[in-house]
């Protein structure tokens, strides 16, 4: 079995089109157009669109991509792609009122999750604008930052929806 190099293009039956961004001894890290970053086994079933061989670099494309994402997040309001946990993908959120005469409201979990991610991203942008403000004094920045930390803490319930722990909401840490 020949190992694909970084920048190889594949089509996966579940995730669609993607580009290999890192290779380990057992896995390919593939950035898929629709699903974002996924880790798949080297012996997974997929179609090779374009194979790149012997593409070895001391800094992987994944590391470059990760750094670029951090820069974009810091200096723009670009929405980050955060994958939903597999167990919730294509699921349904059902809101049921206590009054049985009222109809249930069904919402695709993917839609709800997307809204949660947008809220998180907008809070991050607000946080960056506060920290970069030239009109707020340091004490005002600290006070507003504490409110933002509490907002994140209020949203930790939704962490169960995220596939990757680094995407979680994090509030105040207890001592």
C-alpha positions, -999 to 999 in steps of 0.1 A, spaced: 0 0 0 14 34 -10 11 62 15 -3 95 1 16 127 6 4 160 20 -17 179 -6 -31 147 -21 -67 151 -31 -93 124 -23 -130 117 -23 -144 100 7 -178 82 6 -190 99 38 -171 132 39 -168 141 2 -139 159 -15 -109 167 6 -71 174 7 -46 155 29 -31 181 53 -11 158 75 0 121 76 8 100 106 17 63 107 -20 53 110 -40 83 99 -45 109 73 -57 143 84 -80 155 57 -96 189 53 -129 182 36 -148 210 17 -181 204 36 -171 187 68 -139 205 78 -110 186 93 -114 149 98 -90 121 108 -94 89 87 -75 56 89 -49 52 62 -66 20 50 -100 37 48 -121 34 17 -118 65 -6 -110 74 -41 -77 91 -49 -83 121 -72 -47 132 -73 -18 116 -54 12 135 -42 42 114 -33 71 120 -10 59 154 1 77 157 34 83 190 51 95 198 86 63 219 91 31 202 80 4 219 60 -18 213 90 4 235 112 5 262 86 -33 260 82 -38 261 120 -16 292 123 -34 309 94 -68 301 111 -56 317 144 -45 348 126 -78 351 107 -97 346 139 -78 372 157 -80 399 130 -113 394 113 -148 382 119 -144 351 98 -166 323 112 -146 293 122 -157 258 110 -163 238 141 -174 202 135 -205 188 153 -200 155 173 -208 125 151 -236 113 174 -256 145 168 -250 149 130 -283 149 111 -302 147 145 -333 166 155 -338 189 185 -374 187 198 -389 214 220 -419 202 239 -441 226 259 -456 216 292 -490 223 277 -499 192 257 -523 212 235 -493 229 219 -474 214 190 -437 203 194 -411 224 176 -385 203 157 -352 219 147 -324 201 129 -295 199 154 -270 209 126 -289 242 122 -290 248 160 -253 239 163 -245 264 135 -263 291 154 -244 283 186 -210 284 167 -221 318 152 -228 331 188 -195 319 200 -176 335 170 -194 368 175 -185 368 212 -149 362 203 -150 392 178 -165 414 205 -138 403 229 -111 411 204 -126 446 197 -128 453 235 -91 443 240 -80 464 210 -101 494 219 -82 527 224 -111 544 241 -117 519 270 -93 521 299 -77 490 314 -103 486 342 -132 488 317 -115 462 296 -111 439 326 -147 444 337 -160 436 302 -137 406 299 -151 392 331 -187 395 316 -175 377 285 -160 349 306 -193 345 324 -211 344 290 -188 315 280 -196 298 313 -233 301 307 -229 284 273 -208 253 285 -240 232 284 -236 232 246 -201 217 247 -217 183 243 -225 192 206 -188 199 197 -167 171 182 -134 186 192 -127 196 229 -106 226 218 -138 242 204 -156 240 238 -169 271 257 -148 277 287 -160 299 316 -143 308 349 -121 280 363 -129 270 399 -99 271 422 
